[in-house]
Amino acid sequence: MLNIDLSKAEWRKARRSGSEGGNCIEVARNLPGVVAVRDSKQPDGPVLLFGSGGWSEFVGTVKTSSLDVLLH
């Protein structure tokens, strides 16, 4: 299991996220070797960790719309 110190994470929400809350995530990209992702409504909740390469691949896939995602 990885022991990542998240106390220095600089969490950022997308600029297009509204101030009224909703379905937002926050991403911290300043941690060595990983990208952390969390639910903005639960800042003390679980965190997903991606390797830097895995995050880049995920974002690229989403941007090209080649990911079949169901939204509820």
Steps between C-alpha positions, in 0.01 A plus 500: 500500500623848415558748778434835332497817711197697379547784749691703239257426216390810311141413407349668194149489363419559133444864407163405352376360831231719645511642852171327589667160541380200306694217344855633514836342550822657618841404369841541663787479252782629721581169671813308392415225249123496556184696426237499775126532431219550752132596522477872577199438726703259716845655547580257783364201307682246283761605245583330171868495408618476141855462379594805291492295177167341590345841567624636166356199319165534681471872421597439136235231468232724649598792274470287188163364616616141447379400845147363525366664818148479636384809685217474749 
